[in-house]
Amino acid sequence: MSHASMLKARRQHQKTRKLLDVAAKRAKRLAKEALAGPAVKKERVKKVKLTKEELGSQDAKKTSAI
């Protein structure tokens, strides 16, 4: 076996091994997700900007608490 063909065989072996590893990881991940059940989506909470009056009333509460 020539050196070039040996290197080619090595590259091919590494490539197939990587593909198999990736497929195994994917199968494991999918099985884990299936065990967990349906995913629950988190609801996004919108941040509401306070008006100047509301900000003033909060500041008054903070100063009275101190």
N, C-alpha and C positions, 0 to 999 in steps of 0.2 A: 504494500500500500504506500503510495507516494505521500509526501508531507502535505501537499495541497489537498489531496482527497481526504486525508486524516483530519485536517482543519475543517474541511467542508462537512464531514460527518459530525464533528464536534459541534459546529454551529447549528446543524440541523437538530441534533440531540438536545441542545440547550433550548432551542426554539420550541420543540414539541413539549419539553418538560415544563417550560414557562406557561404554555397554553393549558396544559393539564392542571398546573397549580392554580392558575386563574379560574379555570372552570370549577375546580374543587372549592375554592374560596367562595365563588358565587353561589354554588349549590348550598354551602354551609350557611351563607348569609340569608338566602331565601328560606331555608328550613327554619332558621331562627325567627325570621319575620312571621312565618306561618304559625309558629308556636305562640308568638306574642298576640296574635289575633289582629283584628282590624285596627289600623292606626287612627288615633284620635287627633283631629286637627285642632291646633290652638287658635283661639279667637284673637284677633288683633284688637287692641284697645286704642282708640283714637285719643290723642292728647288734646285737651281743649285749652286754648289760651284764655287766661283770665282777663277780664276787663280791668281798667284802672281802678274802678270803685271796689271790685273784689280784692284786688291786690292791696289797696289801702286798708280795707277791713281786716285782712290777714295781718298786715303790719301792726295794726292797732291791737289785735289779739296777742301778738308776740310781745309787744312792749308792755301790755298790762299783765302778762304772765310773769314777766321778769320783775 
